[in-house]
């Protein structure tokens, strides 16, 4: 399971082990910008409805887990694809903890080229967006990425859970090659006149003609690959470890040990 701690300024993530055991801290920044432990996540044996082990987020002296009415609760079981509210004990800092499974589609990225090199691509839950992401925590119109001769820009469209670039929350920002735009599990990597993105739980569909799926060149398995390489003269090349070098021998003679003596005599 992957946990992402969101604030108005940034995100931080932690990947929990597949086996539910141990205790871990989700870290973030306080009001002074200092990294610190925010909430602990502990394994609870047999805590699930069917007796399975589960992870739980627990309140502590500095930061507490709260319910929808902002009432403090000591701990809460963490379920996949859910949001949990966390705030500082004095109420000055607020965070959201987002949980999601570590599925292969979150680690695999598909590439798309920008047709013509100029486009504005909106992202959100509404199917009218260029990139439709039907995650329940994404706004109808969440963000927009524009490609033009002036560069690549991302703009948050007033979303509830914010848009992040390389872990930092942004309202609008010019992007560079390699920058990663994060929207509630969706990750978009910026390239030159192209982008690459994952597809969490198959919830992403491309609805715009401005993006064309990138396909790697086909590989001809029947091609004679050996013709592309220059033959190496055999007198300068040996195929190790099949080539065996002869090692000269040496005869070593060892004298017999001395006779043992009886010290009592």
Secondary structure by P-SEA (a helix, b strand, c coil): cbbbbbcccbbbbbbbccccbbbbbbcccccccbbbbcbbbbbbccccccccccccccccccbbbbccccccccbbbbbccbbbbbbcccccbbbbbbbbcccccccbbbbbbccccbbbbbbccccccccccccccccccccccccccccbbbbccccccccccccbbbcbbbbcccbbbbcccbbbbbcccbbbbbbcccccccccccbbbbbcccccccccccccccccccccccccccbbbbbbbbbbbbccccccccccc
